[in-house]
Amino acid sequence: MADQKSEEKLTGADVTISAEAAAAIAAVEAETATSAAETGADATAASATGEEVVAKAELEALKTERDQLLDRLARLQAEFENARKRAEREKQEFREFATGQVVEAFLPVLDNFELALKSAGTADQLRTGVELIVKQMDDVLKGLQVQAIPTIGVEFNPYHHEALGSVERTDLPDHQVAEEIRKGYRLRERLLRPALVRIVSNPKQVSE
């Protein structure tokens, strides 16, 4: 019986010790959980702080890139404006140069006209002098690649001729140029002005 009572006391002590151990273990676990939660919160806070730093760095990089692009755009606009002004200036200089060449070519013609006006010769002499001046002017125009448009004897061309009337004739083909009233000119293939002409009206061909 004594042994049985000892065993019961021992067993009770073991139960008591086990309950205390369980409470201690529970306390340790709770403390561990609290520490883990605090560690997790710190990690989350650290992660959020790191993301903010990265976002801020990316924003600064975008601002820098934007400023560089704006600066480049401003430079391109300035270069374009300078190029436009330079092209306009060169165009104006070319016009003045071309005009100067034409005027220089016609100055001798003007000189001869003035000499003809000062001349005291006869009407025939004056006429001969004017004819020479006209020939001189034709030579100047040819040197400038300006050519007279063919008229008499050619077929009427509405792109080169302007008809101011018709002449009834039976010895010439219908719609052929019969008379030239004013010369027309072209610069290479560019029409400067059409020739004023009268064209043939052949009643025989019209009736046919």
C-alpha positions in Angstrom: 0.0 0.0 0.0 2.9 2.4 0.8 4.4 1.7 -2.6 1.1 2.4 -4.2 0.7 5.8 -2.5 4.3 6.7 -3.4 3.5 6.0 -7.0 0.3 8.1 -6.8 2.3 11.0 -5.4 5.0 10.6 -8.0 2.4 10.5 -10.7 0.8 13.7 -9.3 4.1 15.4 -9.2 4.7 14.4 -12.8 1.4 15.9 -13.8 2.2 19.0 -12.0 5.5 19.3 -13.7 4.0 18.6 -17.0 1.5 21.4 -16.6 4.2 23.9 -15.6 6.3 22.8 -18.6 3.4 23.2 -20.9 2.7 26.7 -19.6 6.4 27.5 -20.1 6.4 26.1 -23.5 3.3 28.1 -24.4 4.9 31.3 -23.1 8.0 30.6 -25.2 5.9 29.9 -28.2 3.9 33.1 -27.7 7.1 35.1 -27.3 8.5 33.4 -30.4 5.3 34.3 -32.4 5.4 37.9 -31.2 9.1 38.1 -32.2 8.3 36.6 -35.6 5.5 39.0 -36.1 7.7 41.9 -35.2 10.4 40.6 -37.5 7.9 40.2 -40.3 6.6 43.8 -39.7 10.1 45.1 -39.8 10.8 43.2 -43.0 7.6 44.5 -44.6 8.5 48.1 -43.6 12.0 47.6 -45.0 10.6 46.2 -48.2 8.2 49.2 -48.5 11.0 51.6 -47.9 13.1 49.9 -50.6 10.3 50.1 -53.1 9.9 53.9 -52.4 13.6 54.4 -52.9 13.5 52.5 -56.2 10.4 54.4 -57.4 12.0 57.7 -56.5 15.1 56.8 -58.4 13.1 55.8 -61.4 11.2 59.1 -61.2 14.4 61.1 -61.1 15.7 59.1 -64.1 12.5 59.9 -66.1 12.8 63.6 -65.2 16.4 63.6 -66.4 15.5 61.9 -69.6 12.6 64.4 -70.1 14.9 67.4 -69.6 17.4 65.9 -72.0 14.7 65.4 -74.7 13.3 68.9 -74.2 16.8 70.3 -74.5 17.4 68.3 -77.7 14.0 69.5 -79.1 15.0 73.1 -78.4 18.3 72.6 -80.2 16.6 71.0 -83.2 14.1 73.9 -83.4 16.9 76.4 -83.3 18.9 74.5 -86.0 15.8 74.3 -88.2 15.1 78.0 -87.8 18.7 78.9 -88.6 18.6 76.6 -91.7 15.3 78.2 -92.9 16.8 81.7 -92.6 20.0 80.6 -94.3 18.0 79.0 -97.2 15.9 82.2 -97.6 19.0 84.4 -97.6 20.7 82.2 -100.2 17.5 82.2 -102.3 17.4 86.0 -102.2 21.1 86.2 -103.0 20.6 83.9 -106.0 17.7 86.0 -107.3 19.8 89.2 -107.0 22.7 87.4 -108.8 20.4 86.2 -111.6 18.8 89.6 -112.0 22.2 91.2 -112.1 23.3 88.9 -114.8 20.2 89.7 -116.9 20.5 93.4 -116.4 24.2 93.3 -117.2 23.5 91.5 -120.5 21.0 94.1 -121.6 23.0 97.2 -120.6 24.8 97.3 -124.1 21.4 97.1 -125.8 20.3 100.1 -123.7 23.5 102.0 -124.6 22.8 101.4 -128.3 19.2 102.6 -127.9 20.5 105.8 -126.3 23.0 106.3 -129.1 20.3 105.8 -131.7 18.1 108.5 -130.0 21.1 110.9 -130.1 21.9 110.1 -133.7 21.1 112.8 -136.3 21.1 110.4 -139.3 18.4 109.9 -141.9 15.3 107.7 -141.3 16.9 104.8 -143.2 20.0 105.1 -141.1 17.9 105.1 -137.9 16.0 102.1 -139.1 19.2 100.2 -139.8 20.5 101.1 -136.4 17.3 99.8 -134.7 17.4 96.6 -136.7 21.0 96.1 -135.4 19.8 96.7 -131.9 17.0 94.2 -132.3 19.4 91.6 -133.5 21.7 92.4 -130.6 18.7 91.9 -128.2 17.9 88.6 -129.9 21.5 87.4 -129.3 21.2 88.4 -125.7 18.0 86.4 -125.3 19.5 83.4 -126.9 22.4 83.6 -124.5 19.9 83.5 -121.7 18.3 80.4 -123.2 15.2 82.4 -124.3 13.8 81.5 -127.7 11.1 83.0 -129.8 8.1 80.7 -130.4 7.7 79.7 -134.1 4.5 81.1 -135.6 4.0 81.7 -139.3 3.6 78.5 -141.3 3.1 76.3 -138.3 -0.1 74.7 -137.1 -1.9 76.7 -134.3 -1.0 75.4 -130.9 -3.2 76.7 -128.0 -0.3 76.1 -125.6 2.1 78.4 -127.5 -0.2 80.7 -129.5 -3.1 83.0 -128.6 -5.5 83.6 -131.5 -6.7 87.2 -132.0 -8.8 86.4 -135.1 -8.7 84.5 -138.3 -7.9 85.2 -142.0 -9.9 83.6 -144.7 -7.5 82.0 -147.2 -7.8 79.0 -149.5 -4.1 78.6 -150.3 -3.2 77.6 -146.7 -4.3 74.8 -144.5 -7.1 75.5 -142.0 -5.9 76.5 -138.5 -2.4 77.3 -139.7 -0.8 80.5 -138.3 -1.1 83.2 -141.0 0.2 86.3 -139.2 2.2 87.1 -136.1 1.0 90.2 -134.2 3.4 89.9 -131.2 6.2 87.5 -130.6 6.0 84.8 -127.9 8.9 83.5 -125.9 9.9 80.5 -123.8 12.7 79.8 -121.4 13.9 76.4 -122.4 10.6 74.4 -122.0 8.9 77.0 -119.8 6.4 79.4 -121.6 7.1 83.0 -120.8 4.3 84.4 -122.9 2.3 83.1 -125.8 2.6 84.5 -129.3 -0.4 86.6 -130.5 -1.4 85.4 -134.0 -4.1 85.3 -136.6 -5.0 81.8 -137.9 -6.1 80.6 -141.3 -9.8 79.9 -141.9 -10.0 77.8 -145.1 -13.6 77.6 -146.2 -12.8 74.8 -148.6 -11.5 72.5 -145.9 -14.3 73.5 -143.5 -16.9 72.5 -146.1 -15.2 69.2 -146.7 
